[in-house]
Amino acid sequence: MRTDSEFRRSVPQSVPHVEDALVERISSGALVPGHKLPPEDSLIAEFGVSRSALRTTIQNLVQRGFIENRTNGKFITRPKITQELKELTSFVEDMQSLGRSATATVIDHRIVAADEVVARKLAIPVDTIVIRIQRVRLADQMPLSFDETYLPRELGEKVIAENLETEPIFSILETKCDVPLVGAEYRLESSLADASVAEALQIRERQPVFLIERTSYSEGHRPVDYEKLHYRGDQIQFVTWLARRGGTMHNVRGPRRSYRKTAAKAGS
């Protein structure tokens, strides 16, 4: 029978200097988030380690959030994005506040009839014509959110006339449609990615995601934008600060965080 020390020696171990070197390259930008990890053979030749040790090291980096497994290989990423739920901002503003590059890919936009949920959220009759926009939102070229946006037809037709790959919908509504946004209702729950969400986010079908339903309001409590936002559960976490009801502390801001700028809420 093997001793514990013999058993430990038989299990592939991570190589600390390789792990540290890869983390440093990811942090410095030498390995770019969204790009593929260099091939195993090149890393083995560079660091002089066994294939089993390298794979154990890479798996450690997957668990730490620096590498992710996708259907078409291993890709560089960063540890989870942390966002505070404190104010209504756009996706672009959120990513800029965290030092990330935000882009979008428009999958589809079309006229559809409002179902019961959309009608209720936008305070319109069922089967009223609305504009539906589907986009993938990317942070540092990594798909982070699959968004379905529903807008009243008149507003929606103005919005889709703009470049939705470069301009946030919030900015279009406020600056080009003269529709100020004053607040939004958020509903957040866990969900499993269906086939369309999985394809858009480049993840496995039925992988856990955050589903955020958001209804944004203009003046007079008028709903103008209803969205279903599917965020990758393995790439983001949400944080908020709650004051105790009836407590004596007022205007509490919560603990300071080490973000590059003030973190903001995931937006349009």
N, C-alpha and C positions, 0 to 999 in steps of 0.2 A: 504494500500500500504506500502511495506517495505521501510525503509529509506536506504540511501547508506551504512551506517555502518552495518545495518542488512544484506544487500545483500553481503557485503564483508565478514562478518562472516560466511555466508552460503556457500561460495566458498572455497574448500579445499586450504589451504595455505602450502607453503613449510616450512619445519622445519629447520631453519638455522644451529642449532648445528649438525643435522644429515647430512646435505649437506656438512658442513665443515669437519666432521669426515670422510665421504666417500672420499672427495677430498684429504685429508691428507693420507689416506690409499693407494689411487691410486698413488699419487706422491711419496710416500715412497717405493712402490713396495709390500706392504702388500696385496693389491689387484692387481693381475698381468694382464696387458693388454693382451687381447686375451682369457682370462678366463671368464666364466659366472659370472654374479653378483649373490651373495648369494640369496637364496629364500626369497620372501617377508616375509613369516611367521617368519623366523629367524631374519630378520632385525626389524620387528615389536616387537618381543619379546625382542631383545637387547636394542632398543631405547625407547620402551614404547610409540609409536605413533600410530595414526590410519592408516588404510590401505589407505584411500584417501589422507591423508597428505604425507605418504611415496611415493605414486605414483606421487604426484605433485612434490615432491623433486627429484625423479628419472628423471622426465621429464625435470626439470631444468638442471640436469646434462647431459642429452641427448643434450640439446640445447647448453650447454657449451663445449661439445665435450669429456666428460669423460666417457660416456656410450653410446652405440649404440644399436639400435634395429635391430636384424637380424631375419631371418625366423624361427630360432630355439631357440630364447630367447634373453635376454639382456646380452650384453658382455661389459667387461671393455675395455676402449680404452684411448687415450690421446687426448688433443687438436690437431688441425690440424698441420700436418707437414708443415713447411715453407721452401721452397727451392729457392735459388737464381739462376737465369739463367745467369751463368757467365763463365762456362768452361765445357768441356766434361769429365765426370767422370762416373764410374760404379754405379749401384744401391747399391752395397755393400759399396763402398766408401761413397756414399751419406748418407746411414743409419748410418755408423760408425761415420761420422762427426757430426751427430745429437744425438749420444748416443743411437741409436736403434740397435737391433739385427736383421740382415738381413738373410733370408733364402729363398729357392726357391723350388717349386714343379714342376717337369716336367710333363706336361699333355700328350704331344705327340711330336714326331719328325718323319718326313717322307720326301720322295722325291715327289715333285710336279712340274707341269709345270708352268713357270712364266706367269702370266696374263699381261695385258697391263701395269698396274701400277707398278708391281714388275719389269718387263722388263725395263721400263723407268727409274726407280730409280737405278737399278743396271747396266744400260747401256748395256743390252744384248738383243738379239732377243726374241720376244714373243714365248712362248712354250719351251724355253730353260729349261733344268732340273735344279732345285735349291733345296736346303734343307730348309724346314720350321720347326721351333721349336716353340712350344707353352709352356709357363711357367706361373705360378702364383708366383709373388714376394710378400713376406711377411715381415712386419716390426713388431717385437715383437709378432710374431705368428698371426698377423692380415693381411688378404689378402689386399694388397694395389694396386697392378697393375697386369693386365693380358697382357702378352707380346706375340706378334707374330713376330718372327725373320726370315728373309729370307737371305740366304747366297749362293754365288756361290757354285756349287756342290763340287768342290775340297776342298774348305775351310770348307764347311759345314760338310763334312764327317769326317774331322779331329776334328772339334769342338764337334760333337755328340759322338765321341769316349771318350771324357773326362767326368768327373762328373759334370754335369750342375747344380746339386743341391748345390754344394759347391764352384764351380769356376765360376766367371763372364766370360761371352763371351769375353769381352774386354781383360781380362788378358790372356785368351787362345789364342786369335788372336795375341797379341803382344809377348807373351813369348814362345808359343809353335808352332805358325805358322809363326813367323818372319814377321808379318804384322803390322808395326807401324801405329797407328791412329793419324791423324793430325788435324781432325776437323769433324764437322757434321752440316748438315742443319736440323733445327727443324721447324715443322709446328704444331701449337697447335690450337685446336678448341674444342668446346663443342659438346657432342654427347649423345645419349641415349643408355644404355646398352641393347644389344640384349640378347636372351636367353642364349647363350653360355658364354658371358661376365658376365652376372648376376650370373650364376651358379658358375663360377670360382671365382668371388669376393664375393660370398655369400650376394648379394644385390637383390633388387627387379628388375624385368625386366622393362626397360625404365627409370631406375633411372639415373640421370645425371652423366656423367663421363667426364674427360678430355681425349681427343684423341690426342696423340702426334705421328706424323709421323717423324721418324728420319732416315736420310741417313748418314752413317759414311764413311769417306774417308781416304784412305791411301795416301802414297806419289804419286805424279803425278796426283793428283785429281782423283784417282781411287776409285769408290764406291765399298765397300766390305761388307756392312751390311745395310739392310733396315729393319726397325722395325715399328710396329704399337703398341703403348703402351697405354693401357686403364687404367687410374688412377681414383681411386674413388674420385669423386668431393667433397664428404663430409669429406675427410680425409687429403687433401693436398691443399696447395696454392703455387703459383709460384710468385716470386718477382724478379724484375730486376732494374737496375739503368741506366738511360739514360742521357747522357750529351747533352746540347743544341748545335745544329749545329751552327758553327760560333762563339761559345762562347769563352771566354778568358781562361777558366779553362781547364787544361790538366791533364791527368792521374788521373781523379777524380775516387775515389773508392766508393763513396756513403757513407751513414750513417753507423755507426757501429751497429752491431746487437748482441743481447745477446745469440748467439748460443754457444753451448759447444765448437765447433770448427768452422772453416769456412764452411758455408753451401755450397752445391755443386749441380750441375744439375742432374736431374734424369737420370740414365744411365742403362747400360746393366747388 
